[in-house]
């Protein structure tokens, strides 16, 4: 049985992290708003913490948005800044001679 040649892995895809985290944050906040009118009924059935869990998810989503935006901006800055070391690129690292 012949082995097939291995192909190199494709580069990773970039996702719009800010939009994804922002969408999740909005959904957590909408869940909070939907559950608030039913707070009394939820408490009677032992689920009174559900609205607060949703609000916590929205708050953590805001922290996630801050982080994703900072990460996105740092990646953009690193792509546009000139390379400082001779023979070094932003994606490859230091050049190595293999003699």
N, C-alpha and C positions, 0 to 999 in steps of 0.2 A: 504494500500500500504506500503510495507516494504522499509525502507531506506537502501541503501547500505553503507557499511563502507567506510569512507574516507581513502584514501591512502596518505602517506606523499609525498610531492612534490619532484621530482628528483633534484639532485644538478644541478646548472647552467652549461651549456657547455662553455668551453673555446674556443674562436675563435682565429685565427691567425690575430690579429689586425694589426700588422705591415704589413703583406702582403696585407690586405684589403685596408688600407690607402695608401700604396705604389702603389697599382694598380690604385686607384682613382687619385692619384697625377700624375702618368704617363699619364692617360687619359686626364686630364686637360691640361697638357703640350702638348700632341699631338694635342688637339683641338686648342691650341694657334698656333702651327706650321702650321696646316692646314688652319687657317683663315688668317694668315699674308699675303699670296699672294693676298687675296681678300679684303684687307683693304680699298682700294679706292672705290671699288664697295659697300662695306658695309657702308662706310661713306655717299655715295650718297643716299642710301636708309634709312638712319637714324639709322644704326646699327653699327656705328664705334667703340662702346665700347666693342663689343663682344670679340675681341682678348684679350683685357686687362682684361676682366672678367675671361677668361680662365687662363691667366697668374696669376691673383690674386688667383684663385682656386689652381693652382700649388704651389704658395707660401704658402698658408694656409695649403696645404697638407704636405709641408716640416715641418711646425710647428707641425702638427699632427703626423708625423713620429717621430719627436723628443720626443713628449709626450708619444706616444705608446711604444717606445723603453725604455724610462725611467720607465714607469709603469711596463712593462714586466720584466725589470731587478730588480725593487724593489720587485715584487712578487716572483721572483726566490730567491732573498736574504732572504726574510722573510720565505720562505719554508725551506731553508737550515740552517738558524741560529738557535742556541739552544734556547729553551724556557727559559726566564729569571725568571719568577715567579714560585714558587712552587705550584703545583696543577693547573697550567694554561697551556692551549695549544694554539697554534697559531690560530686555527680556532674556538675554543669554548669560549675563554675568561676566566675570573676568575671562579674558581670552587665555587659553592654555595651549602651549606648544607641545606637540606630540612627536618628538624626534626619536 
